[in-house]
Amino acid sequence: MARLQQQRRMDTLIGAPLCGLLNALARVLGAILRRDHSLKTPPRRILVIKLVGLGSIIHATHLLQALRERYPDSHLAFLCFRSTRPLVERLPQIDEVLTLDDSTYGRLLTTVLGWLLHVWRHPYQLVIDLEVHSKFSTILSTLTCARDRAGFYLITTRFRQGIYTHVVYENRLRHTQEAYRQLGRALGLTVKVGQPLPPCLTQQDRDEANAFLKSEGADGRKLLIVNVNAGELCLERRWSPESFARVMEVFASRDDVLVVMTGAPSERDYTESVRKLVGASLQRRIANAAGLHSFGAFLALLERADTMLTNDSGPLHLATSFGTPTVSLWGPETPAAFQPLEGSFRLFWAEAYCSPCVHRVDAPPCGGANLCLQLIEWPQVARAVAELLGVPITVPDVEPQASHPHPWVAGMVLRASVHMEMPES
């Protein structure tokens, strides 16, 4: 998390002045060259940039499909970081995946320079930047020297209005697929909105997943996938471990349900810590598959699942692309921007005063305590999961909390030296 915060600071401190310089140069060159940006001439080579965000990438599949249909003979490439390459490689609309290695700053610089040499040797006529806040992606887009450059703008990226030739306001209160559709319209595309198009799976992917499920005794049982993780970008999106444990206990006690926890290799320890909160007699009935399988097998598990319980995170959107019923938990982000649009799903959002905060402030005002998610009671979540699984359960009724137990007002940032007691209700 500290490294991510450092990257954000560098993006602002170094990226902002560079973008300002590029903005001035782009305006001067634009006035001199007076290029035609009507897109009447079909681009031979198209580059889409989305460096991070599995959910955003899978929601962009309708835009990618529209590009593929409009320009069937064009070469369509995708630029991303290493972490998202396994997904992009499985998108049938993409001809070539280009990767930047952000594991260290030295590797990032090296791969950027190599990528630039490749781009200048094989120039693109159209570049589409799907990042919203990133100065870094703006710099990359501009350095391609593409005739047409498209992307989004907010108050944090107004400078793009001088750099990009097709710029669309990104409305944070509308679904991200609506934003992609608007960007497509600016490029003369007809972009659909609905269930994302799924990534490709191979028989090997399904065989690996099925072998694991067979070893866990899945035959004849409903499969409940549980994702307690939320990715490094915003750990505040994680529901409380204790609440997850209570829900899993309900279904682990049933012989007709198999509970499988998923996650990345880096998330295995946290996933296991949540599993150990389950009663000792039921722990062995819950499988921790985090980091055990290939990315393809992970996708095959999502495809095979009867229901998925998850935080707002990439796996939610991947499961949605396969039509898997989902129960999702929201807090720092509003479901309006990323919720499933079709199929069977239930979502929970307590609408705390300070929610949503992600992408709107540099750091959550709660300091990571995520009151917005703590207000979601586990019994109501368990009932939603049971409804989608089609199994009967009995859970206690829990009344909504009359007042939260934390010593702060939602949305108020306090100095570490200040202690504040909540008034009695």
DRENDO-1510 file (C-alpha; in Angstrom, 1 decimal, always signed):
<recs>
REC; n; res; u; v; w
REC; 1; MET; +0.0; +0.0; +0.0 .
REC; 2; ALA; +2.9; +2.4; +0.8 .
REC; 3; ARG; +4.3; +1.7; -2.6 .
REC; 4; LEU; +1.0; +2.5; -4.3 .
REC; 5; GLN; +0.7; +5.8; -2.4 .
REC; 6; GLN; +4.3; +6.6; -3.5 .
REC; 7; GLN; +3.3; +5.9; -7.1 .
REC; 8; ARG; +0.3; +8.2; -6.9 .
REC; 9; ARG; +2.5; +11.0; -5.5 .
REC; 10; MET; +5.0; +10.6; -8.3 .
REC; 11; ASP; +2.2; +10.6; -10.8 .
REC; 12; THR; +1.1; +14.0; -9.5 .
REC; 13; LEU; +4.5; +15.6; -8.8 .
REC; 14; ILE; +6.3; +14.4; -11.9 .
REC; 15; GLY; +3.3; +13.7; -14.2 .
REC; 16; ALA; +1.5; +17.0; -13.8 .
REC; 17; PRO; +4.3; +19.3; -15.1 .
REC; 18; LEU; +5.1; +16.9; -17.9 .
REC; 19; CYS; +1.4; +16.9; -18.9 .
REC; 20; GLY; +1.4; +20.7; -18.8 .
REC; 21; LEU; +4.4; +20.8; -21.1 .
REC; 22; LEU; +2.9; +18.2; -23.5 .
REC; 23; ASN; -0.4; +20.1; -23.5 .
REC; 24; ALA; +1.4; +23.3; -24.8 .
REC; 25; LEU; +3.3; +21.3; -27.4 .
REC; 26; ALA; +0.2; +19.5; -28.6 .
REC; 27; ARG; -1.7; +22.8; -29.0 .
REC; 28; VAL; +1.2; +24.4; -31.0 .
REC; 29; LEU; +1.7; +21.3; -33.2 .
REC; 30; GLY; -2.1; +21.0; -33.7 .
REC; 31; ALA; -2.3; +24.6; -34.9 .
REC; 32; ILE; +0.6; +24.0; -37.3 .
REC; 33; LEU; -0.3; +20.6; -38.7 .
REC; 34; ARG; -4.1; +21.2; -38.8 .
REC; 35; ARG; -4.8; +17.4; -38.9 .
REC; 36; ASP; -8.1; +15.9; -39.8 .
REC; 37; HIS; -9.6; +14.2; -36.7 .
REC; 38; SER; -12.9; +13.2; -38.3 .
REC; 39; LEU; -11.8; +9.5; -38.4 .
REC; 40; LYS; -13.0; +9.4; -42.0 .
REC; 41; THR; -9.8; +7.4; -42.8 .
REC; 42; PRO; -10.0; +4.1; -40.9 .
REC; 43; PRO; -7.0; +3.7; -38.5 .
REC; 44; ARG; -4.7; +0.8; -39.5 .
REC; 45; ARG; -3.4; +0.3; -36.0 .
REC; 46; ILE; -5.4; +1.0; -32.8 .
REC; 47; LEU; -4.0; +1.0; -29.2 .
REC; 48; VAL; -6.2; +0.8; -26.1 .
REC; 49; ILE; -4.5; +1.7; -22.8 .
REC; 50; LYS; -5.8; +0.4; -19.4 .
REC; 51; LEU; -3.0; -0.3; -17.1 .
REC; 52; VAL; -4.8; -1.6; -14.0 .
REC; 53; GLY; -8.3; -2.7; -12.9 .
REC; 54; LEU; -9.6; -6.1; -13.9 .
REC; 55; GLY; -13.2; -4.9; -13.4 .
REC; 56; SER; -12.8; -1.9; -15.6 .
REC; 57; ILE; -11.1; -4.0; -18.3 .
REC; 58; ILE; -13.9; -6.6; -18.4 .
REC; 59; HIS; -16.5; -3.8; -18.5 .
REC; 60; ALA; -14.7; -2.4; -21.5 .
REC; 61; THR; -15.3; -5.5; -23.6 .
REC; 62; HIS; -18.3; -4.0; -25.4 .
REC; 63; LEU; -16.2; -1.1; -26.4 .
REC; 64; LEU; -13.5; -3.4; -27.7 .
REC; 65; GLN; -16.1; -5.5; -29.6 .
REC; 66; ALA; -17.4; -2.3; -31.2 .
REC; 67; LEU; -13.9; -1.4; -32.3 .
REC; 68; ARG; -13.4; -4.9; -33.7 .
REC; 69; GLU; -16.7; -4.7; -35.7 .
REC; 70; ARG; -16.1; -1.2; -37.0 .
REC; 71; TYR; -12.5; -1.8; -38.0 .
REC; 72; PRO; -12.3; -5.6; -38.7 .
REC; 73; ASP; -9.0; -5.2; -40.7 .
REC; 74; SER; -7.3; -3.0; -38.2 .
REC; 75; HIS; -4.6; -4.2; -35.7 .
REC; 76; LEU; -6.0; -3.8; -32.2 .
REC; 77; ALA; -3.4; -3.8; -29.4 .
REC; 78; PHE; -3.8; -3.3; -25.6 .
REC; 79; LEU; -1.3; -1.8; -23.2 .
REC; 80; CYS; -1.5; -2.9; -19.5 .
REC; 81; PHE; +0.7; -3.7; -16.5 .
REC; 82; ARG; +1.8; -7.2; -15.8 .
REC; 83; SER; -1.0; -7.8; -13.2 .
REC; 84; THR; -3.8; -7.5; -15.7 .
REC; 85; ARG; -2.1; -9.2; -18.7 .
REC; 86; PRO; -3.5; -12.7; -17.8 .
REC; 87; LEU; -7.0; -11.3; -18.4 .
REC; 88; VAL; -6.3; -9.2; -21.5 .
REC; 89; GLU; -4.6; -12.2; -23.1 .
REC; 90; ARG; -8.0; -14.0; -22.9 .
REC; 91; LEU; -10.0; -11.3; -24.6 .
REC; 92; PRO; -10.8; -12.4; -28.2 .
REC; 93; GLN; -11.1; -8.9; -29.5 .
REC; 94; ILE; -7.4; -8.1; -28.9 .
REC; 95; ASP; -4.7; -8.9; -31.5 .
REC; 96; GLU; -1.6; -8.0; -29.4 .
REC; 97; VAL; -1.0; -7.5; -25.7 .
REC; 98; LEU; +1.8; -5.0; -24.7 .
REC; 99; THR; +3.0; -5.1; -21.1 .
REC; 100; LEU; +4.8; -2.6; -18.8 .
REC; 101; ASP; +6.6; -4.1; -15.8 .
REC; 102; ASP; +5.9; -1.9; -12.7 .
REC; 103; SER; +7.5; -4.2; -10.2 .
REC; 104; THR; +10.4; -1.7; -9.8 .
REC; 105; TYR; +10.9; +1.8; -11.1 .
REC; 106; GLY; +13.9; +0.6; -13.0 .
REC; 107; ARG; +12.0; -2.1; -14.8 .
REC; 108; LEU; +9.2; +0.3; -15.5 .
REC; 109; LEU; +11.5; +2.8; -17.1 .
REC; 110; THR; +13.2; +0.0; -19.2 .
REC; 111; THR; +9.9; -1.4; -20.4 .
REC; 112; VAL; +8.5; +2.1; -21.2 .
REC; 113; LEU; +11.5; +2.9; -23.3 .
REC; 114; GLY; +11.3; -0.5; -25.1 .
REC; 115; TRP; +7.6; +0.1; -25.7 .
REC; 116; LEU; +8.2; +3.6; -27.1 .
REC; 117; LEU; +10.7; +2.2; -29.6 .
REC; 118; HIS; +8.2; -0.4; -30.7 .
REC; 119; VAL; +5.4; +2.2; -31.1 .
REC; 120; TRP; +7.6; +4.6; -33.1 .
REC; 121; ARG; +8.6; +1.8; -35.4 .
REC; 122; HIS; +5.0; +0.6; -35.8 .
REC; 123; PRO; +2.9; +3.8; -35.3 .
REC; 124; TYR; -0.7; +3.9; -34.2 .
REC; 125; GLN; -3.3; +6.1; -35.8 .
REC; 126; LEU; -5.8; +5.9; -32.9 .
REC; 127; VAL; -5.0; +5.6; -29.2 .
REC; 128; ILE; -7.8; +5.2; -26.6 .
REC; 129; ASP; -6.8; +5.9; -23.0 .
REC; 130; LEU; -9.3; +4.3; -20.6 .
REC; 131; GLU; -7.6; +5.5; -17.4 .
REC; 132; VAL; -9.4; +8.4; -15.8 .
REC; 133; HIS; -7.0; +10.0; -13.3 .
REC; 134; SER; -3.6; +8.9; -14.5 .
REC; 135; LYS; -1.1; +11.5; -15.8 .
REC; 136; PHE; +1.2; +8.6; -16.6 .
REC; 137; SER; -1.2; +7.1; -19.2 .
REC; 138; THR; -1.7; +10.6; -20.6 .
REC; 139; ILE; +2.0; +10.9; -21.2 .
REC; 140; LEU; +2.2; +7.5; -22.8 .
REC; 141; SER; -0.8; +8.3; -25.1 .
REC; 142; THR; +0.8; +11.6; -26.2 .
REC; 143; LEU; +4.2; +10.1; -26.8 .
REC; 144; THR; +2.7; +7.7; -29.3 .
REC; 145; CYS; +2.3; +10.7; -31.6 .
REC; 146; ALA; -1.0; +9.1; -32.8 .
REC; 147; ARG; -3.1; +11.3; -35.1 .
REC; 148; ASP; -6.2; +10.7; -32.9 .
REC; 149; ARG; -6.1; +10.3; -29.1 .
REC; 150; ALA; -9.2; +9.7; -27.0 .
REC; 151; GLY; -9.9; +9.6; -23.3 .
REC; 152; PHE; -11.8; +10.9; -20.3 .
REC; 153; TYR; -11.5; +14.1; -18.3 .
REC; 154; LEU; -12.4; +15.1; -14.7 .
REC; 155; ILE; -11.3; +18.2; -12.7 .
REC; 156; THR; -8.1; +16.3; -12.0 .
REC; 157; THR; -7.4; +15.8; -15.7 .
REC; 158; ARG; -8.7; +18.9; -17.4 .
REC; 159; PHE; -5.3; +19.3; -19.1 .
REC; 160; ARG; -6.3; +16.4; -21.5 .
REC; 161; GLN; -8.6; +18.8; -23.3 .
REC; 162; GLY; -5.5; +20.2; -25.0 .
REC; 163; ILE; -3.8; +16.9; -25.6 .
REC; 164; TYR; -6.5; +14.5; -26.7 .
REC; 165; THR; -8.5; +15.0; -29.9 .
REC; 166; HIS; -11.7; +13.2; -28.5 .
REC; 167; VAL; -12.4; +13.9; -24.8 .
REC; 168; VAL; -15.5; +12.8; -22.9 .
REC; 169; TYR; -16.5; +13.8; -19.4 .
REC; 170; GLU; -16.5; +10.8; -17.1 .
REC; 171; ASN; -19.6; +11.0; -14.9 .
REC; 172; ARG; -18.8; +9.2; -11.7 .
REC; 173; LEU; -22.5; +8.8; -10.9 .
REC; 174; ARG; -23.2; +6.7; -14.0 .
REC; 175; HIS; -22.1; +3.2; -14.8 .
REC; 176; THR; -18.6; +2.8; -16.2 .
REC; 177; GLN; -20.1; +1.0; -19.3 .
REC; 178; GLU; -22.1; +4.2; -19.9 .
REC; 179; ALA; -18.9; +6.1; -19.9 .
REC; 180; TYR; -17.4; +3.7; -22.4 .
REC; 181; ARG; -20.4; +4.0; -24.6 .
REC; 182; GLN; -20.1; +7.8; -24.6 .
REC; 183; LEU; -16.5; +7.6; -25.5 .
REC; 184; GLY; -17.4; +5.2; -28.3 .
REC; 185; ARG; -20.0; +7.6; -29.6 .
REC; 186; ALA; -17.3; +10.3; -29.8 .
REC; 187; LEU; -15.4; +7.9; -32.0 .
REC; 188; GLY; -18.4; +7.0; -34.2 .
REC; 189; LEU; -18.9; +3.6; -32.6 .
REC; 190; THR; -22.1; +1.9; -31.4 .
REC; 191; VAL; -21.3; +0.4; -28.1 .
REC; 192; LYS; -23.6; -1.9; -26.2 .
REC; 193; VAL; -24.3; -1.8; -22.4 .
REC; 194; GLY; -25.0; -4.9; -20.4 .
REC; 195; GLN; -23.4; -8.1; -19.2 .
REC; 196; PRO; -19.7; -7.9; -20.0 .
REC; 197; LEU; -18.3; -10.3; -22.6 .
REC; 198; PRO; -16.5; -13.2; -20.9 .
REC; 199; PRO; -12.8; -14.0; -21.4 .
REC; 200; CYS; -11.9; -17.1; -23.2 .
REC; 201; LEU; -11.4; -20.4; -21.3 .
REC; 202; THR; -9.7; -23.5; -22.5 .
REC; 203; GLN; -10.5; -27.1; -21.7 .
REC; 204; GLN; -7.3; -27.2; -19.7 .
REC; 205; ASP; -8.6; -24.4; -17.5 .
REC; 206; ARG; -11.8; -26.2; -16.9 .
REC; 207; ASP; -10.1; -29.6; -16.3 .
REC; 208; GLU; -7.8; -27.9; -13.6 .
REC; 209; ALA; -10.8; -26.4; -11.9 .
REC; 210; ASN; -12.8; -29.6; -12.0 .
REC; 211; ALA; -10.0; -31.7; -10.6 .
REC; 212; PHE; -9.7; -29.4; -7.6 .
REC; 213; LEU; -13.5; -29.5; -7.1 .
REC; 214; LYS; -13.5; -33.2; -7.3 .
REC; 215; SER; -10.8; -33.4; -4.7 .
REC; 216; GLU; -13.0; -31.3; -2.4 .
REC; 217; GLY; -16.0; -33.5; -2.9 .
REC; 218; ALA; -18.0; -31.1; -5.0 .
REC; 219; ASP; -20.1; -33.7; -6.8 .
REC; 220; GLY; -23.8; -33.1; -6.2 .
REC; 221; ARG; -23.2; -30.0; -4.1 .
REC; 222; LYS; -23.8; -26.4; -4.8 .
REC; 223; LEU; -20.7; -24.3; -5.2 .
REC; 224; LEU; -20.4; -21.1; -3.2 .
REC; 225; ILE; -17.3; -19.0; -4.1 .
REC; 226; VAL; -16.3; -16.4; -1.4 .
REC; 227; ASN; -13.9; -13.6; -2.1 .
REC; 228; VAL; -12.8; -11.8; +1.0 .
REC; 229; ASN; -10.2; -9.7; -0.8 .
REC; 230; ALA; -10.3; -6.3; -2.6 .
REC; 231; GLY; -7.0; -5.7; -4.2 .
REC; 232; GLU; -4.2; -3.3; -3.2 .
REC; 233; LEU; -5.8; -0.3; -4.8 .
REC; 234; CYS; -8.4; +0.1; -1.9 .
REC; 235; LEU; -8.2; -2.3; +1.0 .
REC; 236; GLU; -11.0; -0.3; +2.6 .
REC; 237; ARG; -13.4; -2.2; +0.3 .
REC; 238; ARG; -13.0; -5.3; +2.4 .
REC; 239; TRP; -16.0; -6.3; +4.6 .
REC; 240; SER; -15.1; -7.4; +8.1 .
REC; 241; PRO; -13.4; -10.8; +8.4 .
REC; 242; GLU; -15.8; -11.7; +11.3 .
REC; 243; SER; -18.8; -11.0; +9.1 .
REC; 244; PHE; -17.5; -13.2; +6.3 .
REC; 245; ALA; -16.7; -15.9; +8.8 .
REC; 246; ARG; -20.3; -15.9; +10.2 .
REC; 247; VAL; -21.8; -16.2; +6.7 .
REC; 248; MET; -19.4; -19.0; +5.7 .
REC; 249; GLU; -20.3; -20.9; +8.9 .
REC; 250; VAL; -23.9; -21.0; +7.9 .
REC; 251; PHE; -23.2; -22.7; +4.5 .
REC; 252; ALA; -20.3; -24.8; +5.6 .
REC; 253; SER; -22.6; -26.5; +8.1 .
REC; 254; ARG; -24.7; -27.8; +5.1 .
REC; 255; ASP; -23.8; -31.1; +3.3 .
REC; 256; ASP; -25.3; -29.8; +0.0 .
REC; 257; VAL; -23.0; -26.7; -0.3 .
REC; 258; LEU; -19.3; -26.5; -0.9 .
REC; 259; VAL; -17.6; -23.2; +0.2 .
REC; 260; VAL; -14.5; -22.3; -1.6 .
REC; 261; MET; -12.4; -19.1; -0.9 .
REC; 262; THR; -10.5; -17.6; -3.7 .
REC; 263; GLY; -7.8; -14.9; -4.1 .
REC; 264; ALA; -4.4; -14.1; -5.6 .
REC; 265; PRO; -1.2; -15.7; -4.3 .
REC; 266; SER; -0.4; -12.5; -2.4 .
REC; 267; GLU; -3.8; -12.7; -0.7 .
REC; 268; ARG; -3.6; -16.3; +0.5 .
REC; 269; ASP; -2.4; -15.5; +4.1 .
REC; 270; TYR; -5.2; -12.9; +4.6 .
REC; 271; THR; -7.7; -15.4; +3.1 .
REC; 272; GLU; -6.5; -18.1; +5.5 .
REC; 273; SER; -6.8; -15.7; +8.5 .
REC; 274; VAL; -10.5; -15.2; +7.7 .
REC; 275; ARG; -11.1; -18.9; +7.3 .
REC; 276; LYS; -9.6; -19.5; +10.8 .
REC; 277; LEU; -12.2; -17.3; +12.3 .
REC; 278; VAL; -14.8; -20.0; +11.4 .
REC; 279; GLY; -15.6; -22.4; +14.2 .
REC; 280; ALA; -13.0; -25.2; +14.5 .
REC; 281; SER; -15.4; -27.9; +13.6 .
REC; 282; LEU; -16.3; -26.2; +10.3 .
REC; 283; GLN; -12.9; -24.9; +9.1 .
REC; 284; ARG; -12.1; -28.2; +7.3 .
REC; 285; ARG; -15.3; -27.9; +5.3 .
REC; 286; ILE; -14.1; -24.6; +3.7 .
REC; 287; ALA; -11.4; -24.8; +1.0 .
REC; 288; ASN; -8.9; -22.0; +0.7 .
REC; 289; ALA; -8.0; -22.0; -3.0 .
REC; 290; ALA; -6.3; -18.6; -3.0 .
REC; 291; GLY; -3.1; -18.7; -5.0 .
REC; 292; LEU; -3.3; -22.4; -5.7 .
REC; 293; HIS; -4.4; -22.4; -9.3 .
REC; 294; SER; -3.7; -20.7; -12.7 .
REC; 295; PHE; -5.6; -17.6; -13.6 .
REC; 296; GLY; -7.5; -19.7; -16.2 .
REC; 297; ALA; -8.6; -22.2; -13.5 .
REC; 298; PHE; -9.6; -19.4; -11.3 .
REC; 299; LEU; -11.9; -18.1; -14.1 .
REC; 300; ALA; -13.2; -21.6; -14.6 .
REC; 301; LEU; -14.2; -21.7; -10.9 .
REC; 302; LEU; -16.1; -18.5; -11.3 .
REC; 303; GLU; -17.9; -19.9; -14.3 .
REC; 304; ARG; -18.8; -23.1; -12.5 .
REC; 305; ALA; -20.0; -21.4; -9.3 .
REC; 306; ASP; -23.7; -21.4; -8.3 .
REC; 307; THR; -23.2; -18.2; -6.4 .
REC; 308; MET; -20.4; -15.8; -5.5 .
REC; 309; LEU; -20.2; -13.7; -2.3 .
REC; 310; THR; -17.6; -10.9; -2.8 .
REC; 311; ASN; -16.4; -7.5; -2.0 .
REC; 312; ASP; -16.5; -4.8; -4.7 .
REC; 313; SER; -13.5; -6.0; -6.6 .
REC; 314; GLY; -12.3; -7.5; -9.9 .
REC; 315; PRO; -13.5; -11.0; -9.3 .
REC; 316; LEU; -17.1; -9.7; -9.0 .
REC; 317; HIS; -17.0; -8.3; -12.5 .
REC; 318; LEU; -15.3; -11.4; -13.9 .
REC; 319; ALA; -18.0; -13.6; -12.3 .
REC; 320; THR; -20.7; -11.3; -13.8 .
REC; 321; SER; -19.2; -11.8; -17.3 .
REC; 322; PHE; -20.0; -15.5; -17.0 .
REC; 323; GLY; -23.5; -14.9; -15.8 .
REC; 324; THR; -22.7; -16.2; -12.3 .
REC; 325; PRO; -25.2; -15.0; -9.6 .
REC; 326; THR; -23.4; -12.7; -7.2 .
REC; 327; VAL; -23.9; -11.1; -3.8 .
REC; 328; SER; -21.7; -8.0; -3.6 .
REC; 329; LEU; -20.7; -5.6; -0.7 .
REC; 330; TRP; -20.2; -1.9; -1.3 .
REC; 331; GLY; -19.0; +1.0; +0.7 .
REC; 332; PRO; -16.0; +3.2; -0.4 .
REC; 333; GLU; -17.4; +3.0; -3.9 .
REC; 334; THR; -21.0; +3.4; -5.0 .
REC; 335; PRO; -22.6; +0.5; -6.8 .
REC; 336; ALA; -23.9; +2.9; -9.4 .
REC; 337; ALA; -20.6; +2.9; -11.3 .
REC; 338; PHE; -19.8; -0.8; -11.3 .
REC; 339; GLN; -22.7; -3.0; -10.2 .
REC; 340; PRO; -23.9; -5.9; -12.4 .
REC; 341; LEU; -26.4; -4.8; -15.0 .
REC; 342; GLU; -28.0; -8.1; -15.9 .
REC; 343; GLY; -28.6; -11.5; -14.4 .
REC; 344; SER; -29.1; -12.6; -10.8 .
REC; 345; PHE; -27.5; -10.4; -8.3 .
REC; 346; ARG; -28.0; -8.8; -4.9 .
REC; 347; LEU; -26.0; -5.9; -3.6 .
REC; 348; PHE; -25.6; -4.3; -0.2 .
REC; 349; TRP; -24.7; -0.6; +0.3 .
REC; 350; ALA; -25.3; +1.1; +3.7 .
REC; 351; GLU; -25.0; +4.6; +2.2 .
REC; 352; ALA; -23.0; +6.0; +5.1 .
REC; 353; TYR; -22.6; +9.8; +4.9 .
REC; 354; CYS; -19.0; +9.6; +3.7 .
REC; 355; SER; -19.7; +6.9; +1.1 .
REC; 356; PRO; -18.5; +7.0; -1.7 .
REC; 357; CYS; -15.0; +8.3; -1.1 .
REC; 358; VAL; -12.7; +6.3; -3.4 .
REC; 359; HIS; -11.5; +8.3; -6.4 .
REC; 360; ARG; -12.9; +11.4; -4.8 .
REC; 361; VAL; -10.3; +12.0; -2.1 .
REC; 362; ASP; -6.6; +11.0; -1.8 .
REC; 363; ALA; -7.3; +8.9; +1.3 .
REC; 364; PRO; -10.5; +7.7; +3.0 .
REC; 365; PRO; -11.6; +10.2; +5.7 .
REC; 366; CYS; -12.1; +7.2; +8.0 .
REC; 367; GLY; -8.5; +6.3; +7.9 .
REC; 368; GLY; -9.4; +2.8; +6.7 .
REC; 369; ALA; -11.9; +1.9; +9.4 .
REC; 370; ASN; -14.6; +1.6; +6.6 .
REC; 371; LEU; -17.7; +2.2; +8.7 .
REC; 372; CYS; -19.7; +2.1; +5.5 .
REC; 373; LEU; -19.1; -1.7; +5.2 .
REC; 374; GLN; -19.3; -2.4; +9.0 .
REC; 375; LEU; -22.9; -1.2; +8.9 .
REC; 376; ILE; -23.9; -4.1; +6.6 .
REC; 377; GLU; -25.2; -6.9; +8.9 .
REC; 378; TRP; -24.1; -10.5; +8.1 .
REC; 379; PRO; -27.6; -12.2; +8.6 .
REC; 380; GLN; -29.1; -10.2; +5.7 .
REC; 381; VAL; -26.1; -11.1; +3.5 .
REC; 382; ALA; -26.5; -14.8; +4.4 .
REC; 383; ARG; -30.2; -14.7; +3.5 .
REC; 384; ALA; -29.4; -13.2; +0.1 .
REC; 385; VAL; -26.8; -15.9; -0.6 .
REC; 386; ALA; -29.2; -18.6; +0.4 .
REC; 387; GLU; -31.9; -17.1; -1.9 .
REC; 388; LEU; -29.5; -17.3; -4.9 .
REC; 389; LEU; -28.2; -20.7; -4.0 .
REC; 390; GLY; -31.8; -22.0; -3.5 .
REC; 391; VAL; -31.2; -23.5; -0.1 .
REC; 392; PRO; -33.1; -22.9; +3.2 .
REC; 393; ILE; -31.2; -21.4; +6.2 .
REC; 394; THR; -32.0; -20.1; +9.6 .
REC; 395; VAL; -30.2; -17.0; +10.8 .
REC; 396; PRO; -31.0; -14.5; +13.6 .
REC; 397; ASP; -32.7; -11.2; +12.9 .
REC; 398; VAL; -30.3; -8.4; +13.7 .
REC; 399; GLU; -31.7; -4.9; +14.1 .
REC; 400; PRO; -29.8; -2.0; +12.4 .
REC; 401; GLN; -27.4; -0.3; +14.8 .
REC; 402; ALA; -28.9; +2.7; +16.4 .
REC; 403; SER; -25.5; +4.3; +16.5 .
REC; 404; HIS; -22.1; +3.3; +15.4 .
REC; 405; PRO; -19.5; +2.5; +18.0 .
REC; 406; HIS; -16.6; +4.5; +16.6 .
REC; 407; PRO; -15.3; +7.8; +18.1 .
REC; 408; TRP; -15.8; +9.9; +15.0 .
REC; 409; VAL; -18.5; +11.5; +12.9 .
REC; 410; ALA; -18.7; +9.8; +9.5 .
REC; 411; GLY; -16.6; +11.9; +7.0 .
REC; 412; MET; -14.7; +13.8; +9.7 .
REC; 413; VAL; -10.9; +13.6; +9.8 .
REC; 414; LEU; -9.5; +13.9; +13.3 .
REC; 415; ARG; -5.9; +14.6; +14.4 .
REC; 416; ALA; -4.3; +11.7; +16.1 .
REC; 417; SER; -4.1; +13.7; +19.4 .
REC; 418; VAL; -7.8; +14.3; +19.5 .
REC; 419; HIS; -10.2; +11.9; +21.3 .
REC; 420; MET; -13.8; +12.3; +20.6 .
REC; 421; GLU; -16.7; +10.5; +22.3 .
REC; 422; MET; -20.0; +9.9; +20.5 .
REC; 423; PRO; -23.0; +11.4; +22.3 .
REC; 424; GLU; -25.4; +8.8; +23.7 .
REC; 425; SER; -28.4; +8.1; +21.5 .
</recs>
